[in-house]
Amino acid sequence: MIVIMKILAVGDVVGRRSIEYLSKTLRRTAASLGADLVVVNGENASEIHGLCKADAQALLDAGADLITLGNHAFGSRDLYGFLDDNTDVVIRPANYPAACPGVGCTLRRVNGLRVLCMNLSGTAFMEQLDNPFVAADRLLEREKGEYDIALLDFHGEATSEKLAMGFHLDGRVQIVFGTHTHVPTADTRILPAGTGYVTDLGMTGPTNGILGTDAEAVLYKMRTRMPVRFTVADGPIEAQAVLFTLEDTKPHRCVKVERVTF
């Protein structure tokens, strides 16, 4: 079989230091892997809670072809207009109300193929948004005939909900990857009907903190239950990602799912 596309999905970016790290490493890494499309979750990129316009542009300049978001999608009002004006390069979960800024999916043309990129938020232990399974079905029905390949960033807390989404979409989309927990899971796999899957990509952030956050601040909060301002941890940064390889089958299938750390 002939490889038709490689898609690199990069875990939640934590803080501006991590954006700077990607600006030095992402393009080189993507090129070395032969990635044709780079998807980066950016919802924590502006100092943990949200993404501002300048940082969104910095991620794109660093080599992201598409930015996905999550439960902090609207953490920065500065981003609202950017979401509306740049629907081809940044999307937010589609199961937020339609009145919210931005869109929940976009079409990208890659290697002559139409790639439907979708973003949804889980609802288990998360904000009670529209049912993500119903929303996924609705997106696929609405875009029917308009795409050749489809992928989903499912931003959720519960591993069971993420895996359920993988099976729900197995054979109907090529890729389902989870974000949000900042912890990379060891379950890269091809589901029975050919969908490439991983429960969580992990994060791009400092390895010395707690999920990229300064450990002392988190420990103070957990010990005292008192409010505290979380800040990005110091120390070395690591990017955790997954590379999905698609081959020219009919319909197109994901044939390899590989963890990448850089």
Backbone hydrogen bonds, N-H to C=O, Kabsch-Sander energy under -0.5 kcal/mol:
donor,donor_aa,acceptor,acceptor_aa,energy
4,I,246,L,-2.1
5,M,246,L,-1.4
7,I,244,F,-2.6
8,L,37,L,-2.7
9,A,7,I,-0.6
9,A,242,V,-2.8
10,V,8,L,-0.5
10,V,39,V,-3.1
11,G,240,Q,-2.8
12,D,202,G,-1.0
13,V,41,N,-2.1
14,V,204,T,-2.8
15,G,13,V,-0.7
15,G,44,N,-1.9
18,S,15,G,-0.6
19,I,15,G,-1.1
20,E,16,R,-2.4
21,Y,17,R,-1.8
22,L,18,S,-2.3
23,S,19,I,-2.1
24,K,20,E,-0.8
24,K,21,Y,-1.0
25,T,21,Y,-1.1
26,L,22,L,-2.8
27,R,62,A,-0.7
29,T,25,T,-2.4
30,A,26,L,-3.0
31,A,27,R,-2.3
32,S,28,R,-2.1
33,L,29,T,-1.8
34,G,30,A,-0.8
34,G,31,A,-0.6
35,A,30,A,-2.5
36,D,6,K,-3.1
37,L,6,K,-1.3
39,V,8,L,-2.9
39,V,37,L,-0.5
40,V,66,L,-2.7
41,N,10,V,-2.0
42,G,40,V,-0.6
42,G,68,T,-2.7
45,A,42,G,-1.6
46,S,50,G,-2.4
47,E,45,A,-1.4
48,I,44,N,-1.9
49,H,46,S,-0.6
49,H,47,E,-1.0
50,G,43,E,-1.9
50,G,48,I,-0.8
56,A,52,C,-2.3
57,Q,53,K,-2.3
58,A,54,A,-1.9
59,L,55,D,-2.1
60,L,56,A,-1.9
61,D,57,Q,-2.6
62,A,58,A,-1.6
63,G,59,L,-0.7
63,G,60,L,-0.9
64,A,59,L,-2.2
65,D,38,V,-2.2
66,L,38,V,-1.7
67,I,89,V,-2.7
68,T,40,V,-2.1
73,A,70,G,-1.7
75,G,72,H,-2.0
79,L,76,S,-1.9
80,Y,77,R,-1.4
83,L,79,L,-2.5
84,D,80,Y,-1.6
85,D,81,G,-2.1
86,N,82,F,-1.4
89,V,86,N,-1.8
90,V,86,N,-1.5
91,I,67,I,-2.5
92,R,103,V,-2.5
94,A,119,N,-3.6
96,Y,93,P,-1.3
100,C,97,P,-2.0
106,T,117,C,-2.1
108,R,115,V,-2.7
110,V,108,R,-0.6
110,V,113,L,-2.9
113,L,110,V,-2.4
115,V,108,R,-3.9
115,V,113,L,-0.6
116,L,114,R,-0.6
116,L,149,I,-3.4
117,C,106,T,-3.1
117,C,115,V,-0.7
118,M,116,L,-0.5
118,M,151,L,-2.2
119,N,104,G,-2.0
120,L,153,D,-2.3
122,G,155,H,-2.7
125,F,123,T,-0.6
126,M,123,T,-1.0
129,L,127,E,-1.8
130,D,95,N,-1.8
135,A,131,N,-2.5
136,A,132,P,-2.2
137,D,133,F,-1.9
138,R,134,V,-2.3
139,L,135,A,-2.3
140,L,136,A,-2.3
141,E,137,D,-2.2
142,R,138,R,-2.5
143,E,139,L,-2.2
144,K,141,E,-0.9
146,E,143,E,-2.6
148,D,114,R,-2.9
149,I,114,R,-2.2
151,L,116,L,-2.6
152,L,175,I,-1.5
153,D,118,M,-2.3
154,F,152,L,-0.7
154,F,177,F,-2.7
155,H,120,L,-3.1
155,H,153,D,-0.8
156,G,154,F,-1.0
156,G,179,T,-1.7
157,E,124,A,-0.6
158,A,124,A,-0.5
162,K,158,A,-1.8
163,L,159,T,-2.6
164,A,160,S,-2.3
165,M,161,E,-1.9
166,G,162,K,-2.0
167,F,163,L,-2.2
168,H,164,A,-2.4
169,L,165,M,-2.0
170,D,166,G,-0.7
171,G,173,V,-0.7
172,R,169,L,-2.5
173,V,169,L,-1.6
174,Q,150,A,-2.0
175,I,150,A,-1.5
176,V,196,G,-2.6
177,F,152,L,-2.5
178,G,198,V,-1.7
179,T,154,F,-1.6
185,T,200,D,-1.9
189,R,197,Y,-2.2
191,L,189,R,-0.6
191,L,195,T,-3.1
194,G,191,L,-2.6
196,G,174,Q,-3.1
197,Y,189,R,-2.8
198,V,176,V,-1.3
201,L,178,G,-2.4
204,T,12,D,-3.2
205,G,203,M,-0.6
205,G,238,E,-1.9
207,T,236,P,-2.4
209,G,206,P,-0.6
210,I,213,T,-3.0
211,L,209,G,-0.7
213,T,210,I,-1.7
214,D,231,T,-3.4
218,V,214,D,-1.7
219,L,215,A,-2.7
220,Y,216,E,-2.4
221,K,217,A,-2.0
222,M,218,V,-2.2
223,R,219,L,-2.5
224,T,220,Y,-2.5
225,R,221,K,-2.2
230,F,228,V,-0.6
233,A,212,G,-2.3
238,E,205,G,-2.2
240,Q,203,M,-1.4
240,Q,238,E,-0.5
241,A,260,V,-2.8
242,V,9,A,-2.3
243,L,258,E,-3.2
244,F,7,I,-2.9
244,F,242,V,-0.5
245,T,256,K,-2.5
246,L,5,M,-3.0
247,E,253,R,-2.1
248,D,2,I,-2.4
249,T,247,E,-2.3
253,R,247,E,-0.9
254,C,194,G,-2.0
255,V,245,T,-2.8
256,K,245,T,-1.2
258,E,243,L,-2.6
260,V,241,A,-2.9
262,F,239,A,-2.3
